[in-house]
Amino acid sequence: MSKNSKNNKLTTDLKIEIRNLFVQGINEDNGTRKTYTLDELYKQYNVAKSTLYRVAQQEGWRLERDKFQQKYIAELDAERTKNLT
C-alpha cells in the first residue's frame, strides 16, 4: 500500500540548505543571529519530519551546531574585548 505524501523530497541541495540554517542560523538586520529548530525547518521546507530528524541524527547536526555556537560566541567575545581596549 503506497502512502500519498505531499512532502518535498529531501534532495542533497535541500539537505545542505536546511543543515546550514540549523547549524549556523542567519544574521538578522538588527544584528542578532536567528537559529532554527528542526520542527521549524521541516514545516518551512515541507519535508518529512522523520526523515529530517533521522538525517540530522545520523550526520551529527546537533554536535556541529554546538561547536559552531561555541566558536561564534568566542569570536564575539574577542571582538567585544578588542573594542573595549
C-alpha positions as CSV (number, residue, x, y, z in Angstrom):
1,M,0.0,0.0,0.0
2,S,1.6,3.3,-1.0
3,K,1.3,6.4,1.0
4,N,0.2,9.6,-0.7
5,S,2.7,12.2,0.5
6,K,2.7,15.9,-0.3
7,N,6.1,16.4,1.3
8,N,9.1,17.6,-0.7
9,K,11.8,15.1,-1.3
10,L,14.9,15.8,0.7
11,T,17.5,16.3,-2.1
12,T,21.2,16.8,-1.4
13,D,20.9,20.6,-2.1
14,L,17.9,20.9,0.1
15,K,19.5,18.9,2.9
16,I,22.6,21.2,2.8
17,E,20.4,24.3,2.9
18,I,18.4,23.1,5.9
19,R,21.6,21.9,7.6
20,N,23.2,25.3,7.3
21,L,20.1,27.0,8.7
22,F,20.0,24.6,11.6
23,V,23.7,24.7,12.4
24,Q,24.6,28.3,11.6
25,G,21.3,30.2,11.5
26,I,21.2,33.5,9.8
27,N,22.2,37.1,10.7
28,E,19.1,39.3,11.0
29,D,19.0,43.0,10.2
30,N,19.1,44.0,13.8
31,G,22.5,42.3,14.4
32,T,21.2,39.2,16.1
33,R,21.6,35.6,15.0
34,K,18.4,33.6,14.4
35,T,18.7,29.9,14.8
36,Y,16.1,27.4,13.8
37,T,14.7,24.2,15.3
38,L,14.2,21.1,13.3
39,D,10.5,21.5,13.8
40,E,10.6,25.0,12.2
41,L,12.6,23.7,9.3
42,Y,10.6,20.7,8.4
43,K,7.5,22.8,8.3
44,Q,9.2,25.7,6.4
45,Y,10.6,23.3,3.7
46,N,7.7,20.8,3.8
47,V,9.8,17.7,4.2
48,A,9.0,14.6,6.2
49,K,9.7,15.2,9.9
50,S,11.0,11.7,10.5
51,T,13.4,11.9,7.5
52,L,14.8,15.3,8.7
53,Y,15.3,14.1,12.3
54,R,16.9,10.9,11.1
55,V,19.4,12.7,8.8
56,A,20.2,15.2,11.5
57,Q,20.9,12.5,14.0
58,Q,23.0,10.4,11.5
59,E,25.1,13.3,10.4
60,G,25.5,14.9,13.9
61,W,24.0,18.2,13.2
62,R,23.4,19.0,16.9
63,L,27.1,18.5,17.7
64,E,28.0,20.7,14.7
65,R,25.6,23.3,15.9
66,D,27.1,23.3,19.4
67,K,30.6,23.6,18.0
68,F,29.6,26.5,15.7
69,Q,27.8,28.3,18.6
70,Q,30.9,28.0,20.9
71,K,33.2,29.3,18.1
72,Y,30.7,32.1,17.3
73,I,30.5,33.2,20.9
74,A,34.2,33.1,21.4
75,E,34.6,35.4,18.3
76,L,32.0,37.8,19.6
77,D,33.8,37.9,23.0
78,A,37.1,38.5,21.3
79,E,35.6,41.3,19.2
80,R,34.0,42.9,22.2
81,T,37.2,42.7,24.2
82,K,39.1,44.3,21.4
83,N,36.6,47.2,21.1
84,L,36.9,47.9,24.9
85,T,40.6,48.4,24.8
